[in-house]
Amino acid sequence: MYRVIFLPAAQQEAREAQDWYEREAAGLGGCFRAELDRAVARVAANPLQFPALLGDHAGPARARARL
């Protein structure tokens, strides 16, 4: 299994999204986090299923995948 690394900005964005969902409805933030964790586990287990987006989309030394 591969390791998925979140840059600090992505970590912050995920926390903010989780907080936003939790403010919308109690427990929804936890549901969001569980779905995010499942998606990350899928990427780690099957990285070739998620082609990298390079260049302008991710900056010169970064790669991203569309989930």
N, C-alpha and C positions, 0 to 999 in steps of 0.2 A: 504494500500500500504506500502511496506517495504522501508527502507532507504538504498541506496547504498552508500558505503563509498570508496573513492579512497585514497590509501596511497600516501604520497608525491611523491614517485618515480613513481607511476602510473600517477599522475597528471602531472608531468614533462614530462613523455613519451608522454602523449596525447598532451601537448602543442607543443613538438618538432615535433610530427607527423603532427599536424595541420600546423605548420610553414613550414614544408617540402612540404606538398601538395600545400600550397599557393605559394611557390617559383616555383613549377612546372607549375602552371597555376592560374591566378588571379581568385579568387572566389572558387577555389577547396578546400582551407583550411576550408572555411565556410561550404561547402558541407560535408566534412569529419566530422566536429564538429556536424552538424545536424544529421548525421547518428549515431555518437557515442551517442548523447543525446537520440535518438530513441531506441537504443539498451539498454541503461541504464534504460530507462523508462519501457521497456519490462521486464527486470530483476526485477525491483522494483514491477511491477504489477503481475508477475508470477514467483516468485523465484524457485518454484519446477520444472519448465521447464528447469532450468539450474543447473544440479547436481554439487555440490561442488567437487573440486579436492583437496584432503588433503594430508598431509605427505610431501614426497620429492618434490612434485610439488610446494608447497606453503610455506614450512617452518613449524616449530613446532606449531605456534599459528595463522596461517593464513589459510584462505580458498579462493579459486579462482573458478571462473566458466568459462567454455569455451563458448564463444559467437558464 
